[in-house]
């Protein structure tokens, strides 16, 4: 099994910049590549979000 962890350091809504609300291109590519490799081997992938507010995770 693979475990991917993403974190954001932020407080309330006012403290956050717009990029905090979305996964970066690098983060999306990491998830895409790891899931492809592990799912090809019939293995699971877990993504852990260590964040202080909402984040859009849809690719």
Biopython code that builds the backbone (N, CA, C, O; Angstrom):
import numpy as np
from Bio.PDB.StructureBuilder import StructureBuilder

atoms = [
    (1, "UNK", "N", (0.843, -1.171, 0.000)),
    (1, "UNK", "CA", (0.000, 0.000, 0.000)),
    (1, "UNK", "C", (0.896, 1.244, 0.000)),
    (1, "UNK", "O", (1.958, 1.267, 0.622)),
    (2, "UNK", "N", (0.443, 2.262, -0.704)),
    (2, "UNK", "CA", (1.127, 3.553, -0.708)),
    (2, "UNK", "C", (0.319, 4.538, 0.126)),
    (2, "UNK", "O", (-0.912, 4.525, 0.106)),
    (3, "UNK", "N", (1.026, 5.391, 0.857)),
    (3, "UNK", "CA", (0.383, 6.465, 1.613)),
    (3, "UNK", "C", (1.002, 7.778, 1.150)),
    (3, "UNK", "O", (2.216, 7.969, 1.222)),
    (4, "UNK", "N", (0.143, 8.681, 0.670)),
    (4, "UNK", "CA", (0.565, 10.005, 0.216)),
    (4, "UNK", "C", (-0.016, 11.015, 1.201)),
    (4, "UNK", "O", (-1.204, 10.961, 1.520)),
    (5, "UNK", "N", (0.819, 11.935, 1.682)),
    (5, "UNK", "CA", (0.362, 12.942, 2.632)),
    (5, "UNK", "C", (0.580, 14.337, 2.070)),
    (5, "UNK", "O", (1.664, 14.662, 1.586)),
    (6, "UNK", "N", (-0.459, 15.157, 2.139)),
    (6, "UNK", "CA", (-0.366, 16.560, 1.758)),
    (6, "UNK", "C", (-0.729, 17.410, 2.959)),
    (6, "UNK", "O", (-1.628, 17.058, 3.723)),
    (7, "UNK", "N", (-0.043, 18.518, 3.131)),
    (7, "UNK", "CA", (-0.330, 19.407, 4.241)),
    (7, "UNK", "C", (-0.467, 20.850, 3.780)),
    (7, "UNK", "O", (0.096, 21.251, 2.761)),
    (8, "UNK", "N", (-1.209, 21.605, 4.534)),
    (8, "UNK", "CA", (-1.359, 23.040, 4.315)),
    (8, "UNK", "C", (-1.259, 23.713, 5.670)),
    (8, "UNK", "O", (-1.908, 23.287, 6.626)),
    (9, "UNK", "N", (-0.457, 24.757, 5.761)),
    (9, "UNK", "CA", (-0.363, 25.531, 6.989)),
    (9, "UNK", "C", (-1.192, 26.786, 6.776)),
    (9, "UNK", "O", (-0.808, 27.678, 6.019)),
    (10, "UNK", "N", (-2.338, 26.847, 7.455)),
    (10, "UNK", "CA", (-3.204, 28.012, 7.307)),
    (10, "UNK", "C", (-4.174, 28.057, 8.471)),
    (10, "UNK", "O", (-4.368, 27.073, 9.184)),
    (11, "UNK", "N", (-4.766, 29.202, 8.641)),
    (11, "UNK", "CA", (-5.747, 29.379, 9.703)),
    (11, "UNK", "C", (-7.131, 29.503, 9.116)),
    (11, "UNK", "O", (-7.601, 28.639, 8.377)),
    (12, "UNK", "N", (-7.763, 30.591, 9.463)),
    (12, "UNK", "CA", (-9.110, 30.847, 8.975)),
    (12, "UNK", "C", (-9.070, 31.240, 7.498)),
    (12, "UNK", "O", (-7.998, 31.377, 6.909)),
    (13, "UNK", "N", (-10.218, 31.415, 6.930)),
    (13, "UNK", "CA", (-10.359, 31.726, 5.500)),
    (13, "UNK", "C", (-9.512, 32.923, 5.085)),
    (13, "UNK", "O", (-8.889, 32.892, 4.024)),
    (14, "UNK", "N", (-9.475, 33.966, 5.889)),
    (14, "UNK", "CA", (-8.773, 35.199, 5.532)),
    (14, "UNK", "C", (-7.270, 34.967, 5.389)),
    (14, "UNK", "O", (-6.611, 35.652, 4.606)),
    (15, "UNK", "N", (-6.724, 34.007, 6.139)),
    (15, "UNK", "CA", (-5.288, 33.722, 6.116)),
    (15, "UNK", "C", (-4.843, 32.979, 4.860)),
    (15, "UNK", "O", (-3.644, 32.891, 4.595)),
    (16, "UNK", "N", (-5.764, 32.453, 4.098)),
    (16, "UNK", "CA", (-5.427, 31.566, 2.994)),
    (16, "UNK", "C", (-5.383, 32.306, 1.667)),
    (16, "UNK", "O", (-6.186, 33.202, 1.405)),
    (17, "UNK", "N", (-4.424, 31.909, 0.838)),
    (17, "UNK", "CA", (-4.367, 32.409, -0.539)),
    (17, "UNK", "C", (-5.103, 31.406, -1.418)),
    (17, "UNK", "O", (-5.317, 30.265, -1.008)),
    (18, "UNK", "N", (-5.487, 31.814, -2.608)),
    (18, "UNK", "CA", (-6.316, 30.944, -3.457)),
    (18, "UNK", "C", (-5.645, 29.617, -3.785)),
    (18, "UNK", "O", (-6.332, 28.609, -3.955)),
    (19, "UNK", "N", (-4.323, 29.595, -3.876)),
    (19, "UNK", "CA", (-3.642, 28.332, -4.205)),
    (19, "UNK", "C", (-3.774, 27.298, -3.087)),
    (19, "UNK", "O", (-3.598, 26.106, -3.340)),
    (20, "UNK", "N", (-4.079, 27.725, -1.853)),
    (20, "UNK", "CA", (-4.287, 26.787, -0.747)),
    (20, "UNK", "C", (-5.532, 25.925, -0.940)),
    (20, "UNK", "O", (-5.653, 24.868, -0.321)),
    (21, "UNK", "N", (-6.451, 26.363, -1.785)),
    (21, "UNK", "CA", (-7.722, 25.662, -1.957)),
    (21, "UNK", "C", (-7.660, 24.541, -2.997)),
    (21, "UNK", "O", (-8.631, 23.804, -3.169)),
    (22, "UNK", "N", (-6.545, 24.409, -3.680)),
    (22, "UNK", "CA", (-6.424, 23.428, -4.766)),
    (22, "UNK", "C", (-5.138, 22.626, -4.621)),
    (22, "UNK", "O", (-4.156, 23.113, -4.060)),
    (23, "UNK", "N", (-5.146, 21.398, -5.126)),
    (23, "UNK", "CA", (-3.911, 20.638, -5.233)),
    (23, "UNK", "C", (-3.073, 21.262, -6.347)),
    (23, "UNK", "O", (-3.601, 21.666, -7.382)),
    (24, "UNK", "N", (-1.780, 21.333, -6.124)),
    (24, "UNK", "CA", (-0.899, 21.873, -7.161)),
    (24, "UNK", "C", (-0.768, 20.864, -8.295)),
    (24, "UNK", "O", (-1.147, 19.703, -8.143)),
    (25, "UNK", "N", (-0.242, 21.299, -9.414)),
    (25, "UNK", "CA", (-0.009, 20.394, -10.542)),
    (25, "UNK", "C", (0.930, 19.265, -10.119)),
    (25, "UNK", "O", (0.723, 18.113, -10.500)),
    (26, "UNK", "N", (1.946, 19.581, -9.346)),
    (26, "UNK", "CA", (2.893, 18.567, -8.859)),
    (26, "UNK", "C", (2.186, 17.545, -7.974)),
    (26, "UNK", "O", (2.438, 16.346, -8.086)),
    (27, "UNK", "N", (1.308, 18.013, -7.099)),
    (27, "UNK", "CA", (0.565, 17.098, -6.225)),
    (27, "UNK", "C", (-0.373, 16.211, -7.026)),
    (27, "UNK", "O", (-0.476, 15.013, -6.760)),
    (28, "UNK", "N", (-1.060, 16.791, -8.005)),
    (28, "UNK", "CA", (-1.960, 15.987, -8.850)),
    (28, "UNK", "C", (-1.186, 14.934, -9.644)),
    (28, "UNK", "O", (-1.640, 13.797, -9.776)),
    (29, "UNK", "N", (-0.035, 15.306, -10.165)),
    (29, "UNK", "CA", (0.795, 14.353, -10.923)),
    (29, "UNK", "C", (1.295, 13.230, -10.006)),
    (29, "UNK", "O", (1.337, 12.069, -10.415)),
    (30, "UNK", "N", (1.670, 13.569, -8.779)),
    (30, "UNK", "CA", (2.120, 12.560, -7.830)),
    (30, "UNK", "C", (1.022, 11.529, -7.584)),
    (30, "UNK", "O", (1.269, 10.325, -7.653)),
    (31, "UNK", "N", (-0.189, 12.002, -7.297)),
    (31, "UNK", "CA", (-1.312, 11.092, -7.056)),
    (31, "UNK", "C", (-1.581, 10.245, -8.294)),
    (31, "UNK", "O", (-1.775, 9.034, -8.188)),
    (32, "UNK", "N", (-1.594, 10.868, -9.454)),
    (32, "UNK", "CA", (-1.852, 10.151, -10.708)),
    (32, "UNK", "C", (-0.823, 9.049, -10.938)),
    (32, "UNK", "O", (-1.187, 7.917, -11.256)),
    (33, "UNK", "N", (0.451, 9.374, -10.781)),
    (33, "UNK", "CA", (1.514, 8.400, -11.044)),
    (33, "UNK", "C", (1.540, 7.275, -10.019)),
    (33, "UNK", "O", (1.683, 6.106, -10.377)),
    (34, "UNK", "N", (1.403, 7.625, -8.752)),
    (34, "UNK", "CA", (1.434, 6.600, -7.701)),
    (34, "UNK", "C", (0.232, 5.670, -7.828)),
    (34, "UNK", "O", (0.382, 4.453, -7.726)),
    (35, "UNK", "N", (-0.962, 6.229, -8.051)),
    (35, "UNK", "CA", (-2.143, 5.365, -8.173)),
    (35, "UNK", "C", (-2.050, 4.460, -9.393)),
    (35, "UNK", "O", (-2.446, 3.297, -9.331)),
    (36, "UNK", "N", (-1.539, 4.971, -10.483)),
    (36, "UNK", "CA", (-1.386, 4.138, -11.683)),
    (36, "UNK", "C", (-0.456, 2.954, -11.397)),
    (36, "UNK", "O", (-0.784, 1.809, -11.706)),
    (37, "UNK", "N", (0.675, 3.237, -10.820)),
    (37, "UNK", "CA", (1.656, 2.185, -10.548)),
    (37, "UNK", "C", (1.120, 1.174, -9.534)),
    (37, "UNK", "O", (1.231, -0.033, -9.750)),
    (38, "UNK", "N", (0.549, 1.647, -8.447)),
    (38, "UNK", "CA", (0.077, 0.737, -7.410)),
    (38, "UNK", "C", (-1.177, -0.012, -7.832)),
    (38, "UNK", "O", (-1.321, -1.194, -7.518)),
    (39, "UNK", "N", (-2.083, 0.647, -8.535)),
    (39, "UNK", "CA", (-3.290, -0.056, -8.982)),
    (39, "UNK", "C", (-2.966, -1.108, -10.034)),
    (39, "UNK", "O", (-3.642, -2.135, -10.102)),
    (40, "UNK", "N", (-1.954, -0.875, -10.850)),
    (40, "UNK", "CA", (-1.509, -1.894, -11.805)),
    (40, "UNK", "C", (-1.043, -3.159, -11.089)),
    (40, "UNK", "O", (-1.128, -4.258, -11.638)),
    (41, "UNK", "N", (-0.553, -2.999, -9.868)),
    (41, "UNK", "CA", (-0.102, -4.131, -9.050)),
    (41, "UNK", "C", (-1.205, -4.606, -8.089)),
    (41, "UNK", "O", (-0.953, -5.409, -7.191)),
    (42, "UNK", "N", (-2.418, -4.101, -8.293)),
    (42, "UNK", "CA", (-3.575, -4.443, -7.462)),
    (42, "UNK", "C", (-3.350, -4.075, -5.993)),
    (42, "UNK", "O", (-3.774, -4.794, -5.089)),
    (43, "UNK", "N", (-2.671, -2.937, -5.772)),
    (43, "UNK", "CA", (-2.405, -2.451, -4.424)),
    (43, "UNK", "C", (-3.165, -1.151, -4.194)),
    (43, "UNK", "O", (-3.502, -0.435, -5.136)),
    (44, "UNK", "N", (-3.424, -0.866, -2.935)),
    (44, "UNK", "CA", (-4.214, 0.303, -2.569)),
    (44, "UNK", "C", (-3.344, 1.535, -2.379)),
    (44, "UNK", "O", (-2.140, 1.444, -2.138)),
    (45, "UNK", "N", (-3.997, 2.704, -2.497)),
    (45, "UNK", "CA", (-3.357, 3.993, -2.255)),
    (45, "UNK", "C", (-4.251, 4.787, -1.304)),
    (45, "UNK", "O", (-5.462, 4.881, -1.505)),
    (46, "UNK", "N", (-3.638, 5.353, -0.273)),
    (46, "UNK", "CA", (-4.340, 6.188, 0.687)),
    (46, "UNK", "C", (-3.751, 7.591, 0.594)),
    (46, "UNK", "O", (-2.531, 7.759, 0.598)),
    (47, "UNK", "N", (-4.621, 8.598, 0.510)),
    (47, "UNK", "CA", (-4.172, 9.990, 0.512)),
    (47, "UNK", "C", (-4.656, 10.629, 1.801)),
    (47, "UNK", "O", (-5.854, 10.643, 2.084)),
    (48, "UNK", "N", (-3.714, 11.161, 2.586)),
    (48, "UNK", "CA", (-4.016, 11.803, 3.862)),
    (48, "UNK", "C", (-3.859, 13.306, 3.675)),
    (48, "UNK", "O", (-2.818, 13.779, 3.219)),
    (49, "UNK", "N", (-4.901, 14.053, 4.031)),
    (49, "UNK", "CA", (-4.866, 15.510, 3.935)),
    (49, "UNK", "C", (-4.729, 16.099, 5.331)),
    (49, "UNK", "O", (-5.649, 15.994, 6.143)),
    (50, "UNK", "N", (-3.590, 16.717, 5.615)),
    (50, "UNK", "CA", (-3.346, 17.378, 6.892)),
    (50, "UNK", "C", (-3.527, 18.877, 6.654)),
    (50, "UNK", "O", (-2.564, 19.609, 6.428)),
    (51, "UNK", "N", (-4.792, 19.311, 6.711)),
    (51, "UNK", "CA", (-5.129, 20.677, 6.307)),
    (51, "UNK", "C", (-6.020, 21.333, 7.355)),
    (51, "UNK", "O", (-6.679, 20.654, 8.142)),
    (52, "UNK", "N", (-6.029, 22.660, 7.353)),
    (52, "UNK", "CA", (-6.822, 23.405, 8.325)),
    (52, "UNK", "C", (-8.163, 23.865, 7.795)),
    (52, "UNK", "O", (-8.923, 24.507, 8.519)),
    (53, "UNK", "N", (-8.468, 23.552, 6.550)),
    (53, "UNK", "CA", (-9.728, 23.975, 5.937)),
    (53, "UNK", "C", (-10.021, 23.129, 4.715)),
    (53, "UNK", "O", (-9.334, 22.146, 4.438)),
    (54, "UNK", "N", (-11.039, 23.522, 4.000)),
    (54, "UNK", "CA", (-11.450, 22.742, 2.830)),
    (54, "UNK", "C", (-10.415, 22.867, 1.723)),
    (54, "UNK", "O", (-9.678, 23.849, 1.643)),
    (55, "UNK", "N", (-10.379, 21.853, 0.876)),
    (55, "UNK", "CA", (-9.500, 21.857, -0.300)),
    (55, "UNK", "C", (-10.196, 21.070, -1.401)),
    (55, "UNK", "O", (-10.833, 20.050, -1.134)),
    (56, "UNK", "N", (-10.078, 21.538, -2.626)),
    (56, "UNK", "CA", (-10.671, 20.856, -3.779)),
    (56, "UNK", "C", (-9.735, 19.724, -4.178)),
    (56, "UNK", "O", (-8.554, 19.951, -4.442)),
    (57, "UNK", "N", (-10.261, 18.509, -4.222)),
    (57, "UNK", "CA", (-9.437, 17.344, -4.557)),
    (57, "UNK", "C", (-9.791, 16.729, -5.916)),
    (57, "UNK", "O", (-9.115, 15.807, -6.370)),
    (58, "UNK", "N", (-10.822, 17.222, -6.551)),
    (58, "UNK", "CA", (-11.200, 16.669, -7.841)),
    (58, "UNK", "C", (-10.160, 17.066, -8.881)),
    (58, "UNK", "O", (-9.732, 18.218, -8.942)),
    (59, "UNK", "N", (-9.765, 16.099, -9.690)),
    (59, "UNK", "CA", (-8.767, 16.378, -10.735)),
    (59, "UNK", "C", (-9.401, 16.891, -11.993)),
    (59, "UNK", "O", (-8.701, 17.173, -12.966)),
]
sb = StructureBuilder()
sb.init_structure("model")
sb.init_model(0)
sb.init_chain("A")
sb.init_seg("    ")
for serial, (resi, resn, name, xyz) in enumerate(atoms, 1):
    if name == "N":
        sb.init_residue(resn, " ", resi, " ")
    sb.init_atom(name, np.array(xyz, "f"), 0.0, 1.0, " ", f" {name:<3s}", serial, name[0])
structure = sb.get_structure()
